[in-house]
């Protein structure tokens, strides 16, 4: 396979975007699969959902999409093109790269990725894989350590191997539609994409088994997950029933599930599942329900008898259910240890106490989609917690005149040891480094949680002409208000404590009110480098300080030996409403991302971010003063103080969302 030039590789290859770090702040340890790199070359639901599970468990997952994006990006509903709800729900904890695998350049970049990967997951049909040069023999010859997981509708050695198959096709070919016909009278499909999700779980556990073998032997292998075979095996666990024996000892179909009346029942005020499961349960149920005459009924006295008279039992429960409310049935069943659950309306999942208390459906902030609900990871680990760390990455945009990053590979040190002496550093290794020096990164990857971030904010009115001159288009100036801030970070993931100072200018973009970060000065090198490279924070070195002196909160900024800002505020003068404090510092923030080149900028964008997961611990307001001094490299005084409008002292915990582009200056 031919290698493109480095210029062509950059032009065609990668746009890998770090997802939004949202929820994983309660622990510093990685997931159980930390160090495992998975290439997700799958589409729609089955493969992407399986890879999301691996990502939830800590694996690094890189999703490879065609230039137009995975088809789930176009599903409805969606707020913005390319970010459908289904795509959000099966692609978290991944980064995305857009590759045209029909070109030599695209396949060359994929090869570079596979050379650093542990697992490749696909759901293309065998013929399509062969046409792309991704047949299992070719891949295993070039990457003998790689675990290849291939899922498609039918076995690759069958005459149906290259038949198209979606969830409904597999439900039909696996007997699920027949079971629905026998149970309901209609040959319908299950109202959930059951085949895709069952097969996704099968892909996940099969991948882990192959990885254990890989770790023990250093050998990869091909793992094939045929959807029809998988769902048929799933269905036959209970529904093979009498045909388990040869000759048959009865019909197929699990009696309890197929019996008439096997459904939820109507209570006085809703719906519930009331399911006395044993003869003892049944006797207790009828006694508590006031039907002692049925407590000793021979039809339900033994398990074999219950199997025969299941429809009659269901009918009796259905007759009794409307006599009590759902809560009354819940109390009665709990008292007698009878299985019971109210029917959860899917519309109510977001407010259901059980769901919300377990973090199964939480609200988060997406960098492009705004407020959205994320589905929690249901499994709990005491030592290696899994869960939601990154939202679904945005659609790749090749028109951007900027290089893309794969981001650091969490297993890089282990992988470097395996590859030492195996040849030159490849393009994928360069992309995986994230920043330079390549072998000694200047800052840690990812978003960072700020604990005990303490603000001194002084909002002042400045000269209108100077204000407008400092604000880049297309931002719109309003009142010439500047927020001078000094922030002490009690602790920051990956950086530790430091102090920072700067100016934020009130503005709006597309009707959204926010602030433009004009300049920032701080005393921490990794935080400075990360802020400039990972995002677009206009950070430079300085010496800020925040302290309490003789009844005043004092914030200062020095550039070298010279003071350039002194702010004072009466210490804890009066309480400030935490909601008001959160509103002040939680507005969207706009910045200019500028990367110079020899003949002009190679990247020039206006970007947006905002604070997420904000907790205001305490807040105060009071009288304040601000004095600015001129310095050529810290020109805060170019926005002179005309009037101090307000001041606040706020202690918070928060996370900064990754930036998103709102305007590209190079596209004009």
N, C-alpha and C positions, 0 to 999 in steps of 0.2 A: 504494500500500500504506500503510495507516494506521499512524501511530506511536503506541505506547502511552505512558502517562505514565512519568515517570522512576521512580516507585515501582513501577509494574507491571513495567517493564523489569528493575529490580533483582530483583524477586520471581521473575520467570519465566526470566530469561535465563541468566546464566553461572555455571558452576562450573568454572573452569579451574584445574587443579592442576599445579604444576610437577612433572615426573617426577623420579625419583631420579638424581642425578648419581653415576656410579659409576666409570667407567674412563678418561674423557678427562682425564687429568691430566698426561700426558707432554708436552703442548704447549699453548701459549697461543693459537695461531692458530685461526681458524674454519675450517670445512670449505669446500670449493669453492663450495657454494651458499649461503654465509653472506649474509644479506640478502634471500633469497627467502622469501616467505610463501606457504604452501600451505594451503588449506582442504580437509580430508579429509572429504567428505560421503559416503564409501563405507562398505560394510559387508562382513562375512564376511572373505574372505581377499584376493581379487585387488586391489581398490583400496587397502585398508589396507596390504598388503605393498608395493605400489608407493610409497605415501606414506612408509612406513618407510624405504625405500631413499633417497628424497629427504632425509629427516631424517638418515639416516646420513651423507649427503654435506654436511650443514650447514644445510639449509633449516629454517626454522621451520615446523613442521606443527601445525595446530590441528584436532583431530578433533571433528567435530560428531556427536553421538549423540542418539537419542531419549531421553526421560526414563527408559525402562526399560533403556537401554544397548544397545550392539551385541550381536547374537545370539551372537558368539563369547565374550562374557563368561559365557555359560551352558554352554559346552562343558565336558566332563570330560576329564581330572581337574582338580580345583581344591581349594585349601585353604580359601578363603573365598568366599562368594557373589559373583558378578560378576567373578572374577579367574581365569578358566580358563587352562590352559596355552597353548592356541592364541592367546588374546587377548594374552598376554604376548609371544608370539613374532612378532606382526605389528604391534605398536603401540608399540614403544619410540621414543624421541626424538620424542614428541608431547606435547601438552597436550590436555585433554579439556574439552568444553563440552556440557552437556545442554540441548537445545532441542526444543520441540514445534513442528515446522514446520507443523502443521495450524492453528496459531493466528497471528493477526496479530502478536502480541508476539514469538513465536519467529522469524517471518520477518523482522521488522524488525531484530532483533539479527543475524540472518544477513546481511542487507543491509549493516549496519554493518561486519561482518567482511569481506565481499566488497569493500567500498569501500577497504579497506587491503591487499587481497590481490593476489598476482600470478597465482595458479593456483587453480582449483577442480577437484577430482576427484570424480566421482560414478560409481556403477554401478547407478543406478536405470534402469528401463525408460522409454522416451520418454513414455508416457502418464502415468506416476507423476510425472515431472518437470513436465509441463505442469499437472497438477492442483495442484502445490505452487507454481505461478508461477515455476518454474525452467527453463522451456523456453529453448532456446539463443537464440532471437530476443529474447525479453524480457530475458535476462541481458546479452547483448551490447549491447543498446540502452542499458541503464542503466550497464553497466560495460564500455565499449569497449576498455579496455586489458587486460581479464582473459582469460587463457588458460583455456578450458573443456575439460576432458578428460573424455569420457563413454565408459564401457565398459559393454557389455551383451552378452547371448548372441548376438544376431543384428543385422545391419545395420538402421539405423533406416529405410531406404527399402525394406525387404523386407516381405513379408506376415507374416514371423515376428517382426517388431520387438518386439512386446509379449508374446512367449512367455517364460515363466519358464525360466531356464537355470542349472544348477549344473555343477560340474566334470564329473560323469559324463555329463551331457547333451551337453556340448561334446566330450568324448572320443568319444562316439558319432557326433555330427554332423560331426566333422572327420576321420573315418577311423581314429582311433587304436584303437578297439575292433576294427575289421576287421584292422588290422595285428597286434594281439594274437592274434586268432583264427588268422591265417595262420601266426604264429610258434609258438604254443603249442597250437593245436587248440581253445582255449576263447575265446569272445568276451568276455574279461574286461577290467576297467579296470586301468590302471596303478596300482600300489600307492602312489601319491603324488598329491596334487592338482595334477597336471601342468598342466592348462589354466589354472587360476587363477594359477599361478606364472609360466608363460611369458607370459601376458597382462600380469601385473604388470610384468615386465621391459620389455615393449613399451610399457606406459603410461609407465614411467620415462624411456626414451630418447625417446619421442615428445614428452613434456612438455618435455624439455630442448631439443629442436629448436624447439618453438614459443616457448620462452622466449628463445632466441637471436634469433628473428625479432622478438619483442616488444621486446627491448632495442635492436634496430637501428632499428625503425620506430615504436615506441610503440603498436603495434596488437596487440590480442588476436585470438583465433580459436577456432573449435571444432575439437577433435581427437577423432575417434571411433575407438574400438578395439573392433570386434566380436570376441567371443571365438572363435566358430566360424571366421571368416575367418583370424584370427591363428594358431590352432593348425593349421588345414589348411595354411596357407602354411608353417608350421614343419615339418609332417610331409612335405610334398612336396619339400623341398630334396633329399633323397636318394631318397625313395620314388616320386616321379614316374618316375624311372628311364627305362625304354624308351619310355614315353609322352611323354617330353620332345620327341620327334621326331614330325613329321606327314608321312607315316603312321608309326605306332609301329614302333620298332626292337626291341621286346621287351616283356615284361610290366612292370607296376608292381612296386614292392618292391625295396629295396636288397639285393643278393644276400648280402653279408656278414652283414647283420643278420638276414635271414630264413632263413639256412641252418640246417638241422638241426644240433644240437649247439652252437649259438652260446650258450654258457653257461660259468660258472665250472666248474673241475674240482676233484675231490677229491684232495688230496695225502695223504701218509702221516699227517699229523696235523691237517688242516684243509681249508680251501678257498682257491683262488687263481685269479686271472685270468692265464693264460700266453698271450700273443698275439704270436707271431712274425708280423710284418706285411708283410715284403718277402721276395722269394726269397732274398736274402742272410741275413736273419734266420732263415728256415726251415732253410737249410743249416747255419748255425751251431748252431741249436737241436738238430737231430738228431745232429750230430757230438758236441756236448757231452753229449748224453743217452745216448751209446753206440749210436746207431742210424745208423752211417755209411752203411748200405745205403739209407737214405731221404734222405740229404743231397743226392744228385743226382737224386732222383726227378723224372721229367719232368712229373708232375702239378703240381709246385710250383715248377718252374724259371722260369716267366714269370708276369707278372701276369694275362694272359688265362687261362692254365691254372689258376692259383689260384682265379679266379672260378668256374671250372667245378667244381673239386674241393674247394671249401671244406668241405662236410660231412665228407669223408674226412680232411682235415687236422685238423679239430676232434676227430674220433674217435681219431686217432693220439695227439694231445696228451693226451686223456682216458685213454688206456691207459698212457701213460708217467708221468703225474702221481703216482700212488700210490707210485712207487718211491723218492721223496725227500720229506723234510719241507718244509714251507713255507719255512723259513729256508734250506734247501739250495737250493731252486729260486730264491729271491731272490738268493743269491750267484751262482749259475750265470748267471742272466739278466743281472745287473748286469755281470758280467765280459764278456759278449758283446753288451751293449747291446740286449737283447731286452726289449720292453715286458712288465712284470710288476707285479702288485700283489696282496698278500694281501686276502682278502675281510674288510672291516671289519664286524663285528657292531655294529649300531646301539647295542645295550646297552653296548658297550665304548667308544663314542666319547668318553665323559668321562674315560677313562684312557689312551686311545691317545696315544703320545708325539708323533706328528706333529700330531695335533689340538690337544693341550694346549700344545705348544711354540709354535704359531702363534697362540695366543689365539682359536682358532675356537670353543671351548666353555669358558667360564670361570665360576667361581662368584662371585656377587655378593650383596649384601644389599638386599632390597626393603623399602621402608618398611612395607608391610602383610603381605607374603607371606613375609618372613624370607629364609632362605638359598635361592637358586635358581640354576639354570644359565642363562646368557645366551649366545645365539648370536652369535659375533663377526662383524664386518664383514670379508669376505674380500679386499677390494681395498685395495691399499696405495698411498698418494700420498706423494711426498717433500716436497711443499710445502704441501698442504692436506689433512692426514689426516682421514679419515672414521672413523666408528665409533660405539660405544655410549656415549652421554652421559646419557640419561635412560631409566629403566625405564618400563614401561607405566603410565599414570596410573590412579589408582583410580576407581571408579565414582562419578559425581556424586551428591550427596545434597541434594536441594532442601530437606529439612527443616531443614538447618543455618540458624541465624539469623546468617548472616554474608555479607558481600559477597564476590563471587568476583573473581579477578584473571586477566586474560589474560596478564600478565607482559610484560616489555619486548620490543618488536619489534627484532630485531637490525638491520633495515634502516631504522630509524625516521628517522635523519638524512637518508638519501637520499629517503625517502618524504615527509618534511616539505618538502623542497625541491620535489618534484613537486607537492605539494598546496598550497603556499603561495599564499594569495589565493583558494583554491577554496571558501571558506565557513568556517563555524564548526567548531570541534573537535567531532567526533562522539563518541558513547558508546564506540565501539570504540577510538578514539584515547585516551580517558581510561583505559580498561581496559588498553590496551597500555603505558601509561606505567609501571605497576607500583608507583610510589611518587611522593610529592610532594617538591619542586616538579615539576610535570609535565614541564617542559622542561629540568630540571636535577636528575636523580635524585640522592638523597642517598647511594646505595650501588649497587654493581654487582649484576646479577642472578645467580641460580644458586647452586649449592653451591660451597664453597670448599675448596681443598686446603691443608692446614697442613704446612709443611716446618720441621723442627727445632723442634717444639713441646716445650718443656722444662717439666717439672712438678716442683714441690716439694709433696708430699702429706703432711699430718700428720693421721692418723686418731685421734680422741679420743672418749672417753665423756663424755656430758653429762648434765644433769639430766633424768630421764625425763619429768616433767610438762611442762617447757619443750619437750622434744623432741616430745611428742605434740601439744602446742598448735600447733607450727609446721608440722605435717604435714597437708595438706588431705585430706579424704575424697575418693574411696574408697581412697586409699592406706593400706596397713596398716603400722603401726610394728612393728619388731622390737627388737633391741638398740638403745639410744639412742646410735648411733655417728654421728659427723659427720666428714666429710672436708674439712678446710680445705686449699685449694689456692692456689698462686701459679703462674701459667703465663706463660712468655715465649714469644711466637710469633716464631720466627726469620724466617719469611716466610709470608704468607697471600695466596692469589690474590685480587686486587682490593682488599686492605687494606694490605698491607705488614706490617712488624713492629709488634708492640705487646705489652703486658703486661696480665694479667687476674688477678683474685683472687676467691674466693668460697667458699661452703659448700654441700656436698652431703650430704643426709641419707639413711641407709640405710632402705629400705622395700621393699614388694612390692605388686604389683597382679595380681590374678587368678592368684596363685601364682608369678608371675615376679619374681625378685629384681632390684632395681635401686637407683637413687638419685633423690631429689627435689632439684632445684636450688632452693635456698632464696634465694640472692641472689648477684649477680655485680657487680664493679666493675672498670672498665677505663679506659684512657687513649686510646681511639681512637674518634672520632665515627662514621665510617661503619660500623665493626664493631658499635657500640652500636645504631645505628638498624636495621641489617640484622638483628641478633639479635632485636630486639623485634618488628619488623614482619614479616619473612619467617618467623620461627619463633615462639618464645615464651620466649626466654632472658630471665630477669629482670635485665637489665643496667642499670647506672647509672654515672655518671661517678665516677671515683676515680683515685688515683695509686698503683698497685701497683709493686713493684720486686723483682727477683730478681738476686742477685749473690753472689759468693764473697768473704768477708771473713775474713782471718786464720784459714784452715783450717775455716771454717764456711760452709755454704750458708745465706744469709739471705734470707727473703721478708718483705716488709713491705707494708702497705696504709695509705695516708693518705686521709682524707676532708677536703679542703681542707688546712689546715695541721696537722690533728690526726692522730696515729697511732691506728689502731683495731686493728691486728693486727701482731704480730712473731713470726715463726717462724724457728727455727734448727735446723740438722741438721748433724751431723758430715759433712764433705765427702768423698764417695766412700769411706765407712767400710768397707763390705763389699758384694760383688756381690749383686745380686738376680736371681733367675731371670726372664728376659724374659717367660716365659709367665705367671708370677705377676703381674708388672707389668701385662701386657696385660689379665689378668682383672680387675684392680682398676679400671682406667680405662675398660675396654671394656664395662661393664655397661649395660643399658638406662637411659636417663635420662628422668625425668618432669618436666613443667613445667606451669604454669597459664597458658593464653592468655586474657587479659582485655582486652576493648576496651570502654571506657566510652561511654555515651550519656547524654543529658539526663535520661532517666527510668529509668536503670539500664543495666546492661551489654548491649551488642548481641551480644557474643560472649564466652562463658565456657566454656572447655573444658580438660580435662586431656589433654595430648598426650604422645606418646612419641617418642623418637629414640634413636639410638645411634651410636657411632663405627664407621666402616667403613674398609676398606683400611688397617688399622693395622699399622705396622711399628715395633717397639721397637728402637731403635739401641743403647742401653745403659741399664742400670738399676742402682741402688744402694740399700742400706738402711742404717740406722744410728740412733743415739740422737737424740732431738729434743726441743725444748721449744716451747711455744706460749703467747703472752700476748695476751689480747684486752682492748680498752678500750671503754667505752660511748660510743656516738654515736647520736643520734636518727635520723640518715639512713643509718647503716651499722651496724645493731644486731647485729653478729656476737656481741657479748658476752651477748646474751640467751640464747644457748646456751653456758653457761659450761663451761670446761675442768675436768673432774673427774679424768681420767686420760688420758695420752697412750698409745695402744695400739700404733701403728706409724708409721713414716715411710718415704718413698721419694723418690728423685730419678731421674726417668725422662726420656729424650730420645726423641721419636717423630716419625714422619710419619703423617698420618691425614686422613680426610675425615669430615665430619659429615653424616649422612643427613637429608633433610627430615623434618619432624614428621608424625605421623599421630594422629588423634583416637582416644582410648580411652574418653572419658567426656564427655558434654555436660551441663553444669550447667543450661542453660536448658531442657532437655527434661524435667526432673523436674517 
